[in-house]
Amino acid sequence: MIADTVVHSIFAEIFSDVFMRDDIAISDTLSARDVEGWDSFKQIEIVMATEERFGVKLTSAELDGLRNLGALMRIAATRGRL
């Protein structure tokens, strides 16, 4: 399992790259409602970056269950490898 602080830091980098901003506060409860410009295309970019960075392939069921960033960070922490 990857440490929460490491996962948090990597997601800060992913969001900075995807949204080209450094002011997004990464948290478990963060969702598309909270970030201007987070649409379906950005969601795909976030998922692809997560899969690439953590070396995981998300299942359809996992993708359907993503209600906030915390869900994605938990998958990355438990199944990911750096």
N, C-alpha and C positions, 0 to 999 in steps of 0.2 A: 504494500500500500504506500502511496506517495503522500508525504506530509502535506497537511492542509495549507501551510504557509507557502510551500512550493507551488501547489496547484493554484492558489490565489494569485501568486506572482505571474505565473504563466498565463492565466486568463486575463490579467491586466494587460499583458503584452498583446494577446490575441485581440482584445477589444480595441486597444490603441491602433493596431494595424488595420482592423476591419473598418473602424469608424473614423480613423485618422484624427483622433483626439485623445488627449491624456486626462480628461476631466471626468471620466465615467467611474463612479464609485462601485467597485466590484463587491457584490454581496450575494448571499444565498437567495435572497428574495428578488433580486434584479430580474426584470422581464422586459419584453418588448414595449409594454406600456410606459416604461420608465425612461426609455432612450429614444430620442427623436431620430428618425431615420431607420429604426430597426424594423425592417420589413421582411418578407419571405426570402428575398435575395440575400439580405444580410444574415438571416438565420442559416441559410445554406453555407455561406462563407464561414460563419462561426463553427458550424458542425465540421466542415471540411478541415479547418485549421486545427480543431480539437483532435480529429482523427489522425491527422498528420503529426501533430506535436506529441501526442501521447501514444501513438502506435496502436490505436484501437479502431475497430469498425463497429459503428453503432447498428443495432438491429432495428427493424421497423417498429417493434414494440417499444424499444427505448426511445426512439424518435417521437413516437406518439405520446410518450409519457413526459416529455420535456415541458414543464409548466413554468419553470424559472431556471435561472442559472445554477442554483444549488443542485438541481437534479443532474445537470450536465457535469458539474464539478465532482459530484459523488461517483459518477461513472468513471470519470478520468482518474480519480484518486484510487479507486478499487481495481480497475482493470488496466489502467495505463502503465506504460513503461517508458522510461526516459533514456 
